Amino acid sequence: MDQKRKEGGLLIGLVLLFMMLLPSVVLASGEHGLTASVDGYQVNLFFIDAPKVGSVPVRIKITDVKGLPIDTAYIEVSGMQGMKDMDMSMAGDDMSSMATVPTQVLYKEQDDNTGNYYGVIPFSTEGDWILSTHFSANGQVLSANIPVDVDRNATALLVLLGFLGLNALIIWWASGTKQTPVSV
């Protein structure tokens, strides 16, 4: 009987360990890309994981009409929440209650001629956002607005639930292996 109980406890422990590792496996699904065009330039915005609340690494690649990378641009990204279906120019003067992303200047890797620029976008809340990407190319200053859907950061909750399950398993296993005293 004790052998079956140990095997059952081991099986449940392995299942719970897999459940704790599952969020990182599911969330490591690859880059999520968004695209906008302005005056013949293609602006591609890539997130390593789906955008979520918190600091999110971002990569932006800009190409010209011929598809060649623009590797000498100066790029700034700012954002505003709740603007996905609204015309940015008609937004109005009273925007103080809307969440915003402080302007971020993206940087380019040294000796990188691929047109890739990197940075971190700090999303404060979940929901629909518009990221305004302002960049300079061939003496022009251009702007592309890219809609982004930001999810809440569920990874922490899933890890917490995994740890709670592991603790419950340890308590259950310990109660089953507890030896009962023999009375004389």
N, C-alpha and C positions, 0 to 999 in steps of 0.2 A: 504493500500500500504506500509506504514512504517513497519508494522508487517512482511510482506513477505520479505522486504529488510533486516530486522534484522535477520530473520531466515536464509536467504541466506548467509548473512555475517557470521553468526555463523557456518553454515555448511562448508563454505570455510575455516574459521579459524580452525575448527577441522581437515579438510583434510590437511591443511598446517602443523599443529602441528604433525599429524601422519607422514608426509613426513620428518619432522625434526628428529623424533625419529627413523625412518626406518633404517638409516645407522647403528645405534648401535644394532638394532635387527638383521639385516642381518649379521653383522660382528661378532656377538657373537654366531657363529655356532659350536664351539667346537674345540678341538685340531686337529692340522694338523701334522701328523707323517711321518717321513722319516726314512728309515732303510738302514744299510750297515752291511756287515759281513767281519770279518778279523780273520784268524786263529781260526775259531770256535766261536769267540765272536760275539755277536749280539749288534750293536750300534743303539739305537733308539733315534731319535731326534724329540722332540715335540715342536710345537709353539702353543700358546693359540689361536691366529688368524693367518690367512695366512700371511707369512712374507712380510713386507713392508719396505719402506725407513724409517729410524729412528732407535731408540733403541727398540729392540724386545726381550721380555723375552723368554727364551728357557729352556727346561728341557731335559736332556739326561739320558737315562737308559742303562746300559751295563749289559748283561747277558753272562754267560759262556756256554760251550757246552751242559751242562745239563739243561740250562734254569734258573740257579740260579743267582741272582743278585750279581754283583761285587760292594761291598760297601766300599772298601778300596783303590780305584783307585785315582790317581792324573790325572786330566783331563784339557787339554788346547785345545781351539778351535781358529783357525785362518781361514781366508777366502780370496778368490781372485775372482774378477768378471771376466766374460767372459771366464771362463775355463771349462764350462760344457762339451763341445765336444772335449777338448784337453787333451792329456796325460800330467799329471802334471810333470812327469820326463823329458819330451821333450819340456818344455815350453820355454827354452832359457834364456839368461842372461838379455836381455833388457825388464824388466817388470815394469819399473818406471812409465809408463803411465797408468797402470791398477789400478783400485780401489781395496783396500785391507781392511780387517777387522783386527784391531790390535789384537794381541793374548789376549784372554780372559781366565782366570783361573776360572773354574766352582767350585762352593762350594756345600757341602753336608749339609743337615739339621742335626742338632744335634740329635743323637739317631735314625737316619733314616737308617734302614737296608734293604731298598727296592732297593738300587742301583740307586736311583734318584739323579741327580746333577743339580744345577740350575745356571743360569747366564743371562746376557743380551748381545745380539749381536748388535753392531751398524752398520747397513747397510747404506752406504753413497749414493748409487744410485740403481735404479731399474735394473732388468735384470737377467741374469743367473749367479749364483755364485757357487763356490765349497767351502764347509766348511770342513777343515781338522781337524779331531778330533784325537788328540794324547792322549793316556792314558797308564797308567801302570797297569799291571795285572799279578800277580804271578811271579814277577821278570822280566817280559818282557815289553818292550816299543813298543806299536803298534799304527798304524795310519789307520784311516778309512776316506775316502773322500766321502762326501755326497753332491750331486747336489741340489741346492735350487733355486727356481724361486722367485725373490723379485719383488713385485708390488709397484707402487707408492702409497703414502698415499692419497687416495681419500676422506677420511672421512671429512677432513677440508673443502674441496670444497663443499661437499654435505650439510654440516651444514651451510656454508655461503650462499648457494643458498636457503636454507630453511628460513634463517633470511631475505634475500631479499624479498622472497615471502610473509612473514609475514608483513614486512613493507609495501609492496604494498597493502596488504589486509587492513591494518589499514588506509592507505591514502584513499583507495577506499570507505571504510565504513564511514570514517569521512566526505568525500565529499557528501555522500548520506544523512547523518543525519544533515547536516548543514541547519540551518533554514534561510529562506530568509526573509529579512526585509519587513514589510508591509508598503506601502506608504499611506499616508493619503490624 
